[in-house]
């Protein structure tokens, strides 16, 4: 059981500021994409490649029936994850065992779409492999890439993105508004100085400033922000000083590199001491972040007790409330279990594991891999404030030189004992937003912030100048991530699952950074395994089994010792292997996990491993074996420390086995108990699976009304947690129910939608005989009832609906009852037409054709046809005469039958 979570919007980015005219490049880009399948926009950092790519894609998106998708790579640093990032952007949910790139190509082989791959330069080889695979394995997929360098493929067409043209400051400036660089400066300056505009008095100064900045959009935007406190001439004077300082090195250094660096360095100079420090420390965050994350990563002391993994020797009390006794916070003390209520459920899920561990000393102790840090006992070392004289500059020899500080370069802000406080971080973040170093954007849970890649790289340079600071910041980020994920796991079996999923999806670049730091830094590997294992619910429930396996493979290889973390990592890897149909690997991991958990005396992890073993029996069609297995685990009841999600899933799998073996009554009984558990905790994900199994059990009983009611409720919950695989399975089930109830047009629409969702997972429905047989039966019966043409129209309609619209139709339009069911003709079936659809239905009843309806309502013929199709689908009709009869019936009062027993 796995699905997908709400992902960051991989369609075109929303523009929050105006786009400066680049008509020439836009035209060139469109023309290149018309004749080439791989176009790369190249140019220096800050020149505007991303914005231009988004604009080009927006202009051509009508040419791609399967859409335009945007792959953000700025926060990704592992080449192995590039195919997974592309699949995520495309909305694919492959669960096969084949290599990710092969699976991606297979799923988009017959599609016509544009894939925009942004920021390729640091992953050029992986991006080239992705592009080559798509070019050679498909015919309708085109790639638009942005990179500072070409990808190097023979099929590649290049479009160089140049800086914005700037007029001669001493020439004729009467048409200054026609120059994009000046327009950009004026627009951004007006945002901070209301009423600012280009005038005859300031045009020359603005032109001189933009020329000094080489027409680079990012540099111009950073300079314009200073208009809050300086006028244009003051800006120019101060920028000239900074530029002269940075160009005293090699005259051979690239001018545009010097210019952008001058603008960034100048913005850095004008920050306060705390702002510079926060800028540097935030540079370890690979993606967007919220204020809590910023405070956790940047503050030396938050005033709150730190429960995360720290450096140095970790005493038992820091990891285990029971101290040296080796107790676990999720295991009840001797003398009785602490359960949430009288039903035997435990109050807290697994949080930490028994045992103690020594982590590397920050002072360069044995095995730490870190140089010594001259720190007073018990106090952190704050990062020195960066001043202009401390910047890295080009050297005459072609390298980089650190100039010596000059007199009078001390900062106004002096780090106090104890370092940066959380409240100072808040003020610094506000200041960095004000200076356009951080971008403010909406996100799950409220406001989030993002740093442009160019500015993040600059901050990272500053951070690395202070020995040990980068490691300390990354360790704080990892510790915060681990604490946050553990809190998410504790609350997973309860309300708030959609919010948890959305938050983790928004943080996925930072999750990857924390995992990579842990697994690539000496002495941190065990924390990485702990983090990868704690994320089991994210990898499994949110449709990321491939990435989960990638991290778990690395973490398990780095942690061969027999620890509780390894026991968990093994069963999670087994579960994810089962989800990707690698059953031998899944069985091997699950058995190893069970053996290790028993060796360690860890009953909770043993129970989790047993669940995976049972699932593998069920997936392997060993129904009698699966039935015996889950009868035993359910009869045993919850084990102290066992996650309640697994307790509920044990019951789901038992009911599933019972249903497949025809024992519907027992399956219903098990489902009812599982529903009670889920409802008491406000849980959605497991509950959606319980409801689907309950619906299946009622189909065995041929109680179609109850089956439909439960299936529709399951579908509603699956949409809430964005469980795409669950949505596909439930749409298939609802189509079968609609067929049995005689609603063949509705069944055809649902089949069309289900087929489209399955195309993003596995068009062959994993080759499952049961799933494919049910689908064929629904299609054959619908075609027989409607005729092939009508079926195809309804199927196309369903295939053309977006996921939310498709689920909405299935939820709002229950299938018509079968004639044998107790409902009178023309009853009060809750079918709701929109006001416009009602108007169209009345015109159909008058005998008007589609073109006549379009003329009467002053709409396009295609729009009228769409209204008629929706009316036919909603009412479950196959021809216009039925619409006319229905309209006539609505005009006279009717007696309705007792709806008892209907949904």
Secondary structure, 3 states (H helix, E strand, C coil): CCCCCCCCCCCCCCCCCCCCCCHHHHHHHHHHHHHCCEEEEECCCCCCHHHHHHHHHHHHHHHCCCCEEEEECCCCCCHHHHHHHHHHHCCCCCCCCCCHHHHHHHHHCCCCEEEEEECCHHHHHHHHHHHHHHHHHCCCEEEEEEECCCCCCCCEEEEECCCCCCCCCCCCCCCHHHCHHHHHHHHHHHHHCCCCCCCCCCHHHHHHHHHHCCCCHHHHHHHHHHHHCCCHHHHHHHHHHHHHHHCCCCCCCCHHHHHHHHHHHHHHHCCCHHHHHHHHHHCCCCCCECHHHHHHHHCCECCCCCCCCCCCECCHHHHCCCHHHCCCCCCCCCCCCCECCCCCCECCCCCCCCCCCECCCCCCCCCCCCCCCCCCCCCCCCCCCCCHHHCEEECCCCCEEECCCCCCCCCCCCCCCCCCEHHHHHHHHHHHHHCCCEEEEEECCEEEEEECHHHHHHHHHHHHCCCCHHHHHHHHHHHHHHHHHHHHHHCCCCCCHHHHHHHHHHCHHHHHHHHHHHHHCCCCHHHHHHHHHHCHHHHHHCCCHHHHHHHHHHHHHHCCCCCHHHHHHHHHHHHHHHHCCCHHHHHHHHHHHHHHHHHHCCHHHHHHHHHHHHHHHHHCCCHHHHHHHHHHHHHHCCCCCCCHHHHHHHHHHHHHHHHHCCCHHHHHHHHHHHHHHHHHHCCCHHHHHHHHHHHHHHHHCCCHHHHHHHHHHHHHHHHHCCCHHHHHHHHHHHHHHHHHCCCHHHHHHHHHHHHHHHHCCCCCHHHCHHHHHHHHHHHHHHHHHHCHHHHHHHHHHHHCCCHHHHHHHHHHCCCCCCCCCCCCCCCCCCCCCCHHHHHHHHHHHCCCCHHHHHHHHCCCHHHHHHHHHHHHHHHCCCCHHHHHHHHHHHCCCCCCCCCCCCC
